[in-house]
């Protein structure tokens, strides 16, 4: 143990000792917060004026800056807030907490962005995008439902799963290759209404970070991307409420202090009322009692014990409920599915240079199906649940180094499928519960080191390990699928184990304040996998672990990019190229049909490749803001057991992907937004020939994903009117008017084959027909804040 981690400990000791080589130095540290709510501001900038150095706050608003003794002016700034300058005399270590005020509206004035100047160019961030909930709310939304995951689909390299769907694919990877976190808790199914809306209520979210390029060593377990979503902490200065009333759902959030400046809470809820609207009509039909609705509930509370200790407790609970029943209840179906998460976090400041966060996380995703017909009933249950303990340390030896290290442990419980039934007094409980258990561990260390004004590196190393454990029974089957032998593993006994090192390195070279080149190499392991037989993620999809049959997915990703700022950082532009090689990719075998058997018996394994070019131009300042993103990409799969071993495009392969986003603030009352999207049609498999066998029409399919649907394109527009009364009022309201698919484009959702005529008289005609989902859809939402 000591030999393995000796180099890491020596590395940290040398960093600590290095400060003595540059003379007497002292540290100023503290938290940066919102002056109106007391919430911490992660990613705020602390810049040393006239010295060309500075730092950013971590995910909890903490910063540490070490400088030689002397007099300084520190400039604290954050997007959307007024910058604040603080003069100090650094003769000893100082704790300096700073509160920033929201920027007041100025109609036409150009306001330079608030991040440290040239941060876009000078940082080691690659493929990283940060969106606040306020930015997301400006983007036109389907039926007025603001959706952070749909907003991320407007970023280069992030592709939509389909019309109106909140699922997404990043740089040629699968839907399961995205690690989606809500206050550090993984969310395994992110969709409501079978994926048309995400489970994230924008009123409860503070900010969202997407990382798709150089993934830091602090994240693990997925190949493609990280979406790190943080919930609001709650206002610790005064009570407030906000909400909205839309066409299909309403929401309400309440937050305020439990003890002023010490403790706060937030509770945020959302519910659809499709079932309530349709109930009067359904009650007069033979399907009385049928309906569908979903709800979300977010809650968070925190307490500041001292300048050194703070405790957070947050949770999420959301569920979709679908029911179908006839009039005499002789046939009833109930399908509930949903997520539950809980996170307990402790922040502790050990010193002016060392910050720690320790978290205990629980998450659970469950899908249930219950059906009753006369005297026969059947139940199906699948899901995944985790218990996770993790700790992360931020160490600031001096202002050109940010060292981060830590580890985590996860206990997984997988329930791919469990079926039971009853008929009269007879109970059926077949041997089909393939529940699996596993340990997952991760240890990492990384250093973001500015070697010189021209050169900066972020180097990290992560060890990831995974072990499937008992109780478990492994069966041996013959060619006909009959069980011939078995091996029984007891509780906690090892069934299969995997592990390896994941090096991560990002290098930034800049020759002036406005331009830089960046390159990254990252290796990733993924030990859990989403099994899907559809083009989009559905509630019926199941998560399975790596086992003695299923190897963990692996990838190497290589990224390089050019970054440029214009007009004093009012404009950002970048061009990135990437190549990703993936091993042990999983698909179902050819001709697979769902059964109650263990699904891993029907898997086949292969490799994947993805590569492309991403262009991004972003205007961040002024009355008119927005961005243009374009992606040229290829994504391939090679499976020896599929497509005759020949390479074929992945189902999420898309050659061209274009997004244009624009926001315009006319005055204090009116603002306007628009989004235009264009994408190459999705790949699919279609019949190439038809023939008859004993008067039965048989279809002969062509190569996998060899047919392209028509191109996808759409324009959405929205306008927000904010009521500003002459006299101050306790309630402030705004109206959001939006139009989805303005020019009524009939985008392809899928194609089916329609048969007309008769085989007997030779008049049979087969026609391919396209199904489209959403025509032009106007919507209106009323939002209020108390």
ZINOR-V245752 format. One line per field, one symbol per residue. ss: DSSP state (~ for helix, > for strand, _ for the rest). psi: psi as a letter, one per 20 degrees, with the letter a starting at -180 (. if undefined). burial: b if it has 24 or more other ideal C-beta (glycine too) atoms within 12 Angstrom, else e. Layout:
ss=???
psi=???
burial=???
This chain:
ss=_~~~~~~~~~~~~~~~~~~~~~__>>>>>>>>>>_____>____>>>>____>>>>_____>>>>>>>_>>>>>>>>___>__>>>>>>>___>>__>>>_>________________~~~~_____>>>>>~~~~~____~~~___~~~~~_____>>>_______>>>____~~~>>>>>__>>____>>~~~_>>___~~~>>>>>>>_____________>>>>>>>________>>>>>>___>>>>>>>>>>>___>>>>>>>>>>_~~~~~~~~~________>>>>>>>>>>>>>>____>>>>>>>>>>>>>>>>>_____>>>>>>>>>>>>>>>>>>>____>>>>>>>>>>>>>>>>>>>>__>>>>>>>>>>>>>>>>>>>>_____>>>>>>>>>>>>>>>>>>>>>>>__>>>______>>>>>>>>>>>>>>>>____>>>>>>>>>>>>>>>__>>>>>>_____>>>>>>>____>>>>>>>>>>>>>>>>_____>>>>>>>>>>>>_>>>>__________>>>>_______>>>>>>>>>>>>>>____>>>>>>>>>>>>>>>>>>__________~~~~>>>>>>>>>>>>>>>>>____>>>>>>>>>>>>>>>>___~~~__>>______>>>>>>>>>>____>>>>>>>>>>___>>__>>>>>>>__>>>>>>_____>>___>>>>>>>>>>>_________>>>>>>>>>_________>>>>>>>________>>>>>>>_____>>>>>>>>>_
psi=ghhgjghgghghghgghhhiijapqrppraqprphhijqqnqjqpopoqjikrrrqqaijjqqpopqqqapqopopqqpjqpqppppqonirppooqppqqqpqpogipppqrirppjhhgirjppkpppprhhghiipqqpkjopohhhhhijqpipqqirojqiqrqpljrrhijpoopolippohojqrlkihqrjoohhipgrpppoienpqiiqriqhgrpooppqqhqpjhrqqqqaqoahiqqqpppqrqhopjhqrrpppqqpqkghhgighghijrikpiqrqrqqqoqqqqqpohaiipppqoqqqpqqpopqpqrgjkiopppnqqrqpqppoqoppohaiipqqppqoppqppppqppqpodjpqqqppqapqqpppqpppppngriipoppqarqppoqopngppprrpocjpppmrmjnlpqqqqpqppqpqooonhrhhppqopqppppqppprrpqppqpqahijpphrqppprpippgqqrrrqnqpppppppiaiiqqpqqqpqqqqpiqqpoqkrirprhiqqpqrpahhoqqqqqpppqqqpppqqlljhqqqqppqqppppqlqprqqpjppprjrphiijqqqarqqpqappppppoiqrhprarpppporqpqqophjqkkjqpqqqijpogpopppppppogahhpqqqqppppqqqqqrpqqhqqrpolkppppoqaqpkiqprqqpqqpqqqpppppnqhppqhppqqpopqopmgklpnqpgrprpppqaqhgjkjpppppqppqfoapoqqpppqqp.
burial=eeeeeeebeebbeebeeebeeeeebbbbbbbbbbbebbbbbbbbbbbbeeeebbbbbbbbbbbbbbbeeeebebbbbbbbbbbbebebebeebbebbbbbeebeeeeeeebebbbbbbbbbbbbbbbbbbbbbbbbbbbbbbbbbbbbbbbbbbbbbbbbbbbbbbbbbbbbbbbbbbbbbbbbbbbbbbbbbbbbbbbbbbbbbbbbbbbbbbbbbbbbbbbbbbbbbbbbbbbbbeebbbbbbbbbbbbbbbbbbbeeeebbbbbbbbbbebbeeeeeeeeeeeeeebbbbbbbbbbbbbbbeeeeebbbbbbbbbbbbbbbbeeeeeebbbbbbbbbbbbbbbbbbeebbbbbbbbbbbbbbbbbbbbbeeeebbbbbbbbbbbbbbbbbbbbbbbbbbbbbbbbbbbbbbbbbbbbbeeeeeeeeeeebbbbbbbbbbbbbbbbbbeeeeebbbbbbbbbbbbbbeebebeeeeeeeeeeeeeeeeeeeebbbbebebbbbbbbbbeeeebbbbbbbbbbbbbbbbbbbebbbbbbbbbbbbbebbbbbbbbbbbbbbbbbeeebbbbbbbbbbbbbbbbbbbbeeeeeeeebbbbbbbbbbbbbbbbbbbbbbbbbebebbbbbbbbbbbbbbbeebbeeebbbbbbbbbbbbbbbbbbbeeeebbbbbbbbbbbbbbbbbeeeeeeeeeeeeeeeeebbebebeebbbbbbbbbebeeeeeeeeeebbbbbbbbbeeebebbbbeeeeeeeeeeeeeeeeeeeeeebbeebbbbbbbbbe
